[in-house]
Amino acid sequence: EFVAAHRTMRFHTILHVCLRRQCVSVVVKDRGPYLAKMDIERRIDLSYGAARALGMLYDGRQRVRVSVPMPKPKPEIETKLAHE
């Protein structure tokens, strides 16, 4: 499963996590990580499957790019039908 723990994001939020040129989509299903002396850079904890897909099983901690995907706009026809 491609899941992650994040301290502030809402549960069931989909996040894109990228390392180098590899990207995966994960779902926030837990809170954390909570470590002593945690700096602001360490904000997400990935599941084993997501870490394996990114090729970071042996690297431990990595600096990754995390983004929230923007929803696709509805086609104009659906918008017109909804207002009628």
Jmol script that loads the backbone (N, CA, C; Angstrom):
load data "model"
ATOM      1  N   GLU A   1       0.835  -1.183   0.000  1.00  0.00           N
ATOM      2  CA  GLU A   1       0.000   0.000   0.000  1.00  0.00           C
ATOM      3  C   GLU A   1       0.877   1.243   0.000  1.00  0.00           C
ATOM      4  N   PHE A   2       0.465   2.224  -0.745  1.00  0.00           N
ATOM      5  CA  PHE A   2       1.188   3.487  -0.779  1.00  0.00           C
ATOM      6  C   PHE A   2       0.501   4.458   0.171  1.00  0.00           C
ATOM      7  N   VAL A   3       0.911   4.417   1.433  1.00  0.00           N
ATOM      8  CA  VAL A   3       0.338   5.292   2.450  1.00  0.00           C
ATOM      9  C   VAL A   3       1.478   6.062   3.111  1.00  0.00           C
ATOM     10  N   ALA A   4       1.083   7.106   3.859  1.00  0.00           N
ATOM     11  CA  ALA A   4       2.082   7.931   4.524  1.00  0.00           C
ATOM     12  C   ALA A   4       1.515   8.466   5.822  1.00  0.00           C
ATOM     13  N   ALA A   5       2.419   8.899   6.691  1.00  0.00           N
ATOM     14  CA  ALA A   5       2.046   9.581   7.920  1.00  0.00           C
ATOM     15  C   ALA A   5       2.523  11.025   7.798  1.00  0.00           C
ATOM     16  N   HIS A   6       1.660  11.939   8.172  1.00  0.00           N
ATOM     17  CA  HIS A   6       1.990  13.363   8.122  1.00  0.00           C
ATOM     18  C   HIS A   6       1.394  14.035   9.344  1.00  0.00           C
ATOM     19  N   ARG A   7       2.094  15.026   9.897  1.00  0.00           N
ATOM     20  CA  ARG A   7       1.637  15.642  11.136  1.00  0.00           C
ATOM     21  C   ARG A   7       0.453  16.576  10.958  1.00  0.00           C
ATOM     22  N   THR A   8       0.335  17.243   9.810  1.00  0.00           N
ATOM     23  CA  THR A   8      -0.692  18.279   9.676  1.00  0.00           C
ATOM     24  C   THR A   8      -1.716  18.040   8.575  1.00  0.00           C
ATOM     25  N   MET A   9      -1.413  17.245   7.577  1.00  0.00           N
ATOM     26  CA  MET A   9      -2.346  17.029   6.466  1.00  0.00           C
ATOM     27  C   MET A   9      -3.543  16.211   6.935  1.00  0.00           C
ATOM     28  N   ARG A  10      -4.705  16.499   6.339  1.00  0.00           N
ATOM     29  CA  ARG A  10      -5.925  15.775   6.691  1.00  0.00           C
ATOM     30  C   ARG A  10      -5.828  14.314   6.233  1.00  0.00           C
ATOM     31  N   PHE A  11      -6.505  13.440   6.956  1.00  0.00           N
ATOM     32  CA  PHE A  11      -6.547  12.040   6.548  1.00  0.00           C
ATOM     33  C   PHE A  11      -7.197  11.921   5.174  1.00  0.00           C
ATOM     34  N   HIS A  12      -6.768  10.944   4.416  1.00  0.00           N
ATOM     35  CA  HIS A  12      -7.249  10.622   3.077  1.00  0.00           C
ATOM     36  C   HIS A  12      -6.843  11.662   2.028  1.00  0.00           C
ATOM     37  N   THR A  13      -5.908  12.555   2.374  1.00  0.00           N
ATOM     38  CA  THR A  13      -5.362  13.483   1.386  1.00  0.00           C
ATOM     39  C   THR A  13      -4.386  12.730   0.507  1.00  0.00           C
ATOM     40  N   ILE A  14      -4.469  12.938  -0.783  1.00  0.00           N
ATOM     41  CA  ILE A  14      -3.538  12.321  -1.724  1.00  0.00           C
ATOM     42  C   ILE A  14      -2.372  13.277  -1.917  1.00  0.00           C
ATOM     43  N   LEU A  15      -1.161  12.750  -1.799  1.00  0.00           N
ATOM     44  CA  LEU A  15       0.049  13.538  -1.984  1.00  0.00           C
ATOM     45  C   LEU A  15       0.912  12.902  -3.062  1.00  0.00           C
ATOM     46  N   HIS A  16       1.575  13.721  -3.853  1.00  0.00           N
ATOM     47  CA  HIS A  16       2.588  13.243  -4.790  1.00  0.00           C
ATOM     48  C   HIS A  16       3.936  13.407  -4.103  1.00  0.00           C
ATOM     49  N   VAL A  17       4.692  12.321  -4.036  1.00  0.00           N
ATOM     50  CA  VAL A  17       6.019  12.354  -3.427  1.00  0.00           C
ATOM     51  C   VAL A  17       7.022  11.986  -4.515  1.00  0.00           C
ATOM     52  N   CYS A  18       7.995  12.866  -4.725  1.00  0.00           N
ATOM     53  CA  CYS A  18       8.980  12.655  -5.788  1.00  0.00           C
ATOM     54  C   CYS A  18      10.388  12.641  -5.214  1.00  0.00           C
ATOM     55  N   LEU A  19      11.188  11.708  -5.688  1.00  0.00           N
ATOM     56  CA  LEU A  19      12.606  11.614  -5.355  1.00  0.00           C
ATOM     57  C   LEU A  19      13.341  11.417  -6.667  1.00  0.00           C
ATOM     58  N   ARG A  20      14.193  12.361  -6.965  1.00  0.00           N
ATOM     59  CA  ARG A  20      14.885  12.395  -8.256  1.00  0.00           C
ATOM     60  C   ARG A  20      13.842  12.433  -9.367  1.00  0.00           C
ATOM     61  N   ARG A  21      13.752  11.424 -10.190  1.00  0.00           N
ATOM     62  CA  ARG A  21      12.753  11.428 -11.277  1.00  0.00           C
ATOM     63  C   ARG A  21      11.641  10.421 -11.053  1.00  0.00           C
ATOM     64  N   GLN A  22      11.620   9.804  -9.895  1.00  0.00           N
ATOM     65  CA  GLN A  22      10.581   8.838  -9.545  1.00  0.00           C
ATOM     66  C   GLN A  22       9.515   9.543  -8.710  1.00  0.00           C
ATOM     67  N   CYS A  23       8.256   9.297  -9.019  1.00  0.00           N
ATOM     68  CA  CYS A  23       7.149   9.885  -8.249  1.00  0.00           C
ATOM     69  C   CYS A  23       6.114   8.809  -7.937  1.00  0.00           C
ATOM     70  N   VAL A  24       5.534   8.903  -6.754  1.00  0.00           N
ATOM     71  CA  VAL A  24       4.432   8.022  -6.369  1.00  0.00           C
ATOM     72  C   VAL A  24       3.351   8.876  -5.719  1.00  0.00           C
ATOM     73  N   SER A  25       2.144   8.378  -5.740  1.00  0.00           N
ATOM     74  CA  SER A  25       1.040   9.019  -5.036  1.00  0.00           C
ATOM     75  C   SER A  25       0.749   8.203  -3.789  1.00  0.00           C
ATOM     76  N   VAL A  26       0.647   8.891  -2.664  1.00  0.00           N
ATOM     77  CA  VAL A  26       0.367   8.227  -1.391  1.00  0.00           C
ATOM     78  C   VAL A  26      -0.853   8.869  -0.750  1.00  0.00           C
ATOM     79  N   VAL A  27      -1.473   8.138   0.156  1.00  0.00           N
ATOM     80  CA  VAL A  27      -2.640   8.618   0.891  1.00  0.00           C
ATOM     81  C   VAL A  27      -2.249   8.769   2.355  1.00  0.00           C
ATOM     82  N   VAL A  28      -2.564   9.908   2.942  1.00  0.00           N
ATOM     83  CA  VAL A  28      -2.263  10.147   4.357  1.00  0.00           C
ATOM     84  C   VAL A  28      -3.265   9.362   5.193  1.00  0.00           C
ATOM     85  N   LYS A  29      -2.750   8.421   5.987  1.00  0.00           N
ATOM     86  CA  LYS A  29      -3.621   7.593   6.815  1.00  0.00           C
ATOM     87  C   LYS A  29      -3.181   7.540   8.264  1.00  0.00           C
ATOM     88  N   ASP A  30      -2.173   8.336   8.626  1.00  0.00           N
ATOM     89  CA  ASP A  30      -1.668   8.281   9.993  1.00  0.00           C
ATOM     90  C   ASP A  30      -1.044   9.619  10.350  1.00  0.00           C
ATOM     91  N   ARG A  31      -0.823   9.842  11.632  1.00  0.00           N
ATOM     92  CA  ARG A  31      -0.147  11.031  12.127  1.00  0.00           C
ATOM     93  C   ARG A  31       1.301  10.685  12.440  1.00  0.00           C
ATOM     94  N   GLY A  32       2.161  11.631  12.254  1.00  0.00           N
ATOM     95  CA  GLY A  32       3.566  11.419  12.575  1.00  0.00           C
ATOM     96  C   GLY A  32       4.414  12.031  11.490  1.00  0.00           C
ATOM     97  N   PRO A  33       5.643  11.872  11.455  1.00  0.00           N
ATOM     98  CA  PRO A  33       6.472  11.229  12.480  1.00  0.00           C
ATOM     99  C   PRO A  33       6.717  12.158  13.656  1.00  0.00           C
ATOM    100  N   TYR A  34       6.852  11.580  14.823  1.00  0.00           N
ATOM    101  CA  TYR A  34       7.126  12.330  16.045  1.00  0.00           C
ATOM    102  C   TYR A  34       8.473  11.872  16.585  1.00  0.00           C
ATOM    103  N   LEU A  35       9.490  12.641  16.326  1.00  0.00           N
ATOM    104  CA  LEU A  35      10.830  12.316  16.797  1.00  0.00           C
ATOM    105  C   LEU A  35      11.367  13.494  17.598  1.00  0.00           C
ATOM    106  N   ALA A  36      12.157  13.197  18.585  1.00  0.00           N
ATOM    107  CA  ALA A  36      12.788  14.275  19.354  1.00  0.00           C
ATOM    108  C   ALA A  36      13.730  15.051  18.445  1.00  0.00           C
ATOM    109  N   LYS A  37      13.763  16.350  18.623  1.00  0.00           N
ATOM    110  CA  LYS A  37      14.630  17.237  17.844  1.00  0.00           C
ATOM    111  C   LYS A  37      14.364  17.144  16.346  1.00  0.00           C
ATOM    112  N   MET A  38      13.126  16.923  15.967  1.00  0.00           N
ATOM    113  CA  MET A  38      12.799  16.831  14.540  1.00  0.00           C
ATOM    114  C   MET A  38      12.794  18.218  13.931  1.00  0.00           C
ATOM    115  N   ASP A  39      13.531  18.394  12.868  1.00  0.00           N
ATOM    116  CA  ASP A  39      13.515  19.686  12.199  1.00  0.00           C
ATOM    117  C   ASP A  39      12.348  19.737  11.222  1.00  0.00           C
ATOM    118  N   ILE A  40      12.151  20.893  10.651  1.00  0.00           N
ATOM    119  CA  ILE A  40      10.985  21.108   9.793  1.00  0.00           C
ATOM    120  C   ILE A  40      11.073  20.330   8.482  1.00  0.00           C
ATOM    121  N   GLU A  41      12.266  19.891   8.120  1.00  0.00           N
ATOM    122  CA  GLU A  41      12.444  19.167   6.857  1.00  0.00           C
ATOM    123  C   GLU A  41      11.837  17.773   6.898  1.00  0.00           C
ATOM    124  N   ARG A  42      11.803  17.139   8.060  1.00  0.00           N
ATOM    125  CA  ARG A  42      11.310  15.761   8.136  1.00  0.00           C
ATOM    126  C   ARG A  42       9.847  15.767   8.501  1.00  0.00           C
ATOM    127  N   ARG A  43       9.021  15.755   7.496  1.00  0.00           N
ATOM    128  CA  ARG A  43       7.587  15.916   7.739  1.00  0.00           C
ATOM    129  C   ARG A  43       6.754  14.720   7.350  1.00  0.00           C
ATOM    130  N   ILE A  44       7.289  13.788   6.603  1.00  0.00           N
ATOM    131  CA  ILE A  44       6.458  12.703   6.075  1.00  0.00           C
ATOM    132  C   ILE A  44       7.158  11.370   6.331  1.00  0.00           C
ATOM    133  N   ASP A  45       6.368  10.368   6.616  1.00  0.00           N
ATOM    134  CA  ASP A  45       6.873   9.018   6.833  1.00  0.00           C
ATOM    135  C   ASP A  45       6.171   8.120   5.827  1.00  0.00           C
ATOM    136  N   LEU A  46       6.920   7.525   4.927  1.00  0.00           N
ATOM    137  CA  LEU A  46       6.344   6.714   3.856  1.00  0.00           C
ATOM    138  C   LEU A  46       6.258   5.247   4.256  1.00  0.00           C
ATOM    139  N   SER A  47       5.289   4.563   3.675  1.00  0.00           N
ATOM    140  CA  SER A  47       5.174   3.122   3.885  1.00  0.00           C
ATOM    141  C   SER A  47       6.309   2.412   3.149  1.00  0.00           C
ATOM    142  N   TYR A  48       6.489   1.147   3.480  1.00  0.00           N
ATOM    143  CA  TYR A  48       7.538   0.343   2.855  1.00  0.00           C
ATOM    144  C   TYR A  48       7.351   0.293   1.338  1.00  0.00           C
ATOM    145  N   GLY A  49       6.110   0.107   0.889  1.00  0.00           N
ATOM    146  CA  GLY A  49       5.843   0.008  -0.551  1.00  0.00           C
ATOM    147  C   GLY A  49       6.181   1.288  -1.295  1.00  0.00           C
ATOM    148  N   ALA A  50       5.825   2.431  -0.714  1.00  0.00           N
ATOM    149  CA  ALA A  50       6.131   3.709  -1.363  1.00  0.00           C
ATOM    150  C   ALA A  50       7.631   3.960  -1.366  1.00  0.00           C
ATOM    151  N   ALA A  51       8.306   3.651  -0.263  1.00  0.00           N
ATOM    152  CA  ALA A  51       9.760   3.832  -0.199  1.00  0.00           C
ATOM    153  C   ALA A  51      10.463   2.921  -1.199  1.00  0.00           C
ATOM    154  N   ARG A  52       9.975   1.706  -1.356  1.00  0.00           N
ATOM    155  CA  ARG A  52      10.579   0.780  -2.317  1.00  0.00           C
ATOM    156  C   ARG A  52      10.384   1.271  -3.741  1.00  0.00           C
ATOM    157  N   ALA A  53       9.199   1.807  -4.040  1.00  0.00           N
ATOM    158  CA  ALA A  53       8.934   2.315  -5.384  1.00  0.00           C
ATOM    159  C   ALA A  53       9.826   3.510  -5.718  1.00  0.00           C
ATOM    160  N   LEU A  54      10.190   4.286  -4.714  1.00  0.00           N
ATOM    161  CA  LEU A  54      11.070   5.435  -4.934  1.00  0.00           C
ATOM    162  C   LEU A  54      12.549   5.052  -4.891  1.00  0.00           C
ATOM    163  N   GLY A  55      12.831   3.810  -4.542  1.00  0.00           N
ATOM    164  CA  GLY A  55      14.215   3.351  -4.493  1.00  0.00           C
ATOM    165  C   GLY A  55      14.988   3.906  -3.311  1.00  0.00           C
ATOM    166  N   MET A  56      14.320   4.056  -2.179  1.00  0.00           N
ATOM    167  CA  MET A  56      15.007   4.622  -1.018  1.00  0.00           C
ATOM    168  C   MET A  56      15.016   3.698   0.189  1.00  0.00           C
ATOM    169  N   LEU A  57      14.985   2.394  -0.042  1.00  0.00           N
ATOM    170  CA  LEU A  57      14.993   1.461   1.082  1.00  0.00           C
ATOM    171  C   LEU A  57      16.318   1.468   1.825  1.00  0.00           C
ATOM    172  N   TYR A  58      17.413   1.628   1.124  1.00  0.00           N
ATOM    173  CA  TYR A  58      18.718   1.547   1.759  1.00  0.00           C
ATOM    174  C   TYR A  58      19.274   2.922   2.123  1.00  0.00           C
ATOM    175  N   ASP A  59      18.607   3.966   1.673  1.00  0.00           N
ATOM    176  CA  ASP A  59      19.085   5.314   1.949  1.00  0.00           C
ATOM    177  C   ASP A  59      18.593   5.857   3.274  1.00  0.00           C
ATOM    178  N   GLY A  60      17.511   5.316   3.799  1.00  0.00           N
ATOM    179  CA  GLY A  60      16.952   5.830   5.039  1.00  0.00           C
ATOM    180  C   GLY A  60      16.214   7.132   4.810  1.00  0.00           C
ATOM    181  N   ARG A  61      16.749   8.210   5.322  1.00  0.00           N
ATOM    182  CA  ARG A  61      16.111   9.519   5.153  1.00  0.00           C
ATOM    183  C   ARG A  61      16.578  10.166   3.860  1.00  0.00           C
ATOM    184  N   GLN A  62      15.630  10.743   3.171  1.00  0.00           N
ATOM    185  CA  GLN A  62      15.921  11.437   1.919  1.00  0.00           C
ATOM    186  C   GLN A  62      15.123  12.721   1.863  1.00  0.00           C
ATOM    187  N   ARG A  63      15.623  13.690   1.145  1.00  0.00           N
ATOM    188  CA  ARG A  63      14.874  14.916   0.893  1.00  0.00           C
ATOM    189  C   ARG A  63      14.010  14.653  -0.336  1.00  0.00           C
ATOM    190  N   VAL A  64      12.708  14.689  -0.154  1.00  0.00           N
ATOM    191  CA  VAL A  64      11.768  14.433  -1.238  1.00  0.00           C
ATOM    192  C   VAL A  64      10.934  15.684  -1.481  1.00  0.00           C
ATOM    193  N   ARG A  65      10.332  15.735  -2.638  1.00  0.00           N
ATOM    194  CA  ARG A  65       9.420  16.830  -2.971  1.00  0.00           C
ATOM    195  C   ARG A  65       7.995  16.319  -2.774  1.00  0.00           C
ATOM    196  N   VAL A  66       7.218  17.018  -1.959  1.00  0.00           N
ATOM    197  CA  VAL A  66       5.842  16.621  -1.662  1.00  0.00           C
ATOM    198  C   VAL A  66       4.915  17.708  -2.188  1.00  0.00           C
ATOM    199  N   SER A  67       3.884  17.288  -2.936  1.00  0.00           N
ATOM    200  CA  SER A  67       2.916  18.256  -3.445  1.00  0.00           C
ATOM    201  C   SER A  67       1.520  17.659  -3.390  1.00  0.00           C
ATOM    202  N   VAL A  68       0.546  18.546  -3.311  1.00  0.00           N
ATOM    203  CA  VAL A  68      -0.861  18.142  -3.334  1.00  0.00           C
ATOM    204  C   VAL A  68      -1.349  18.352  -4.757  1.00  0.00           C
ATOM    205  N   PRO A  69      -1.844  17.302  -5.415  1.00  0.00           N
ATOM    206  CA  PRO A  69      -2.293  17.465  -6.797  1.00  0.00           C
ATOM    207  C   PRO A  69      -3.527  18.353  -6.883  1.00  0.00           C
ATOM    208  N   MET A  70      -3.576  19.177  -7.908  1.00  0.00           N
ATOM    209  CA  MET A  70      -4.734  20.036  -8.139  1.00  0.00           C
ATOM    210  C   MET A  70      -5.818  19.220  -8.825  1.00  0.00           C
ATOM    211  N   PRO A  71      -7.078  19.375  -8.400  1.00  0.00           N
ATOM    212  CA  PRO A  71      -8.154  18.632  -9.075  1.00  0.00           C
ATOM    213  C   PRO A  71      -8.327  19.149 -10.500  1.00  0.00           C
ATOM    214  N   LYS A  72      -8.683  18.251 -11.384  1.00  0.00           N
ATOM    215  CA  LYS A  72      -8.919  18.643 -12.768  1.00  0.00           C
ATOM    216  C   LYS A  72     -10.222  19.423 -12.857  1.00  0.00           C
ATOM    217  N   PRO A  73     -10.243  20.498 -13.636  1.00  0.00           N
ATOM    218  CA  PRO A  73     -11.501  21.250 -13.776  1.00  0.00           C
ATOM    219  C   PRO A  73     -12.527  20.428 -14.528  1.00  0.00           C
ATOM    220  N   LYS A  74     -13.797  20.626 -14.152  1.00  0.00           N
ATOM    221  CA  LYS A  74     -14.867  19.902 -14.825  1.00  0.00           C
ATOM    222  C   LYS A  74     -15.037  20.462 -16.235  1.00  0.00           C
ATOM    223  N   PRO A  75     -15.397  19.621 -17.178  1.00  0.00           N
ATOM    224  CA  PRO A  75     -15.657  20.132 -18.525  1.00  0.00           C
ATOM    225  C   PRO A  75     -16.789  21.151 -18.505  1.00  0.00           C
ATOM    226  N   GLU A  76     -16.763  22.072 -19.436  1.00  0.00           N
ATOM    227  CA  GLU A  76     -17.733  23.162 -19.470  1.00  0.00           C
ATOM    228  C   GLU A  76     -19.162  22.654 -19.639  1.00  0.00           C
ATOM    229  N   ILE A  77     -19.336  21.533 -20.324  1.00  0.00           N
ATOM    230  CA  ILE A  77     -20.692  20.993 -20.551  1.00  0.00           C
ATOM    231  C   ILE A  77     -21.295  20.569 -19.214  1.00  0.00           C
ATOM    232  N   GLU A  78     -20.520  19.888 -18.344  1.00  0.00           N
ATOM    233  CA  GLU A  78     -21.040  19.463 -17.053  1.00  0.00           C
ATOM    234  C   GLU A  78     -21.403  20.665 -16.193  1.00  0.00           C
ATOM    235  N   THR A  79     -20.636  21.721 -16.273  1.00  0.00           N
ATOM    236  CA  THR A  79     -20.902  22.922 -15.481  1.00  0.00           C
ATOM    237  C   THR A  79     -22.200  23.572 -15.925  1.00  0.00           C
ATOM    238  N   LYS A  80     -22.446  23.625 -17.222  1.00  0.00           N
ATOM    239  CA  LYS A  80     -23.679  24.225 -17.741  1.00  0.00           C
ATOM    240  C   LYS A  80     -24.889  23.411 -17.345  1.00  0.00           C
ATOM    241  N   LEU A  81     -24.777  22.078 -17.401  1.00  0.00           N
ATOM    242  CA  LEU A  81     -25.897  21.211 -17.037  1.00  0.00           C
ATOM    243  C   LEU A  81     -26.224  21.336 -15.541  1.00  0.00           C
ATOM    244  N   ALA A  82     -25.255  21.532 -14.726  1.00  0.00           N
ATOM    245  CA  ALA A  82     -25.475  21.635 -13.291  1.00  0.00           C
ATOM    246  C   ALA A  82     -26.218  22.920 -12.923  1.00  0.00           C
ATOM    247  N   HIS A  83     -26.032  23.979 -13.716  1.00  0.00           N
ATOM    248  CA  HIS A  83     -26.676  25.242 -13.422  1.00  0.00           C
ATOM    249  C   HIS A  83     -28.094  25.335 -14.003  1.00  0.00           C
ATOM    250  N   GLU A  84     -28.465  24.443 -14.881  1.00  0.00           N
ATOM    251  CA  GLU A  84     -29.811  24.486 -15.500  1.00  0.00           C
ATOM    252  C   GLU A  84     -30.844  23.802 -14.663  1.00  0.00           C
TER     253      GLU A  84
END
end "model"
wireframe off; spacefill off
backbone 0.3
color backbone group
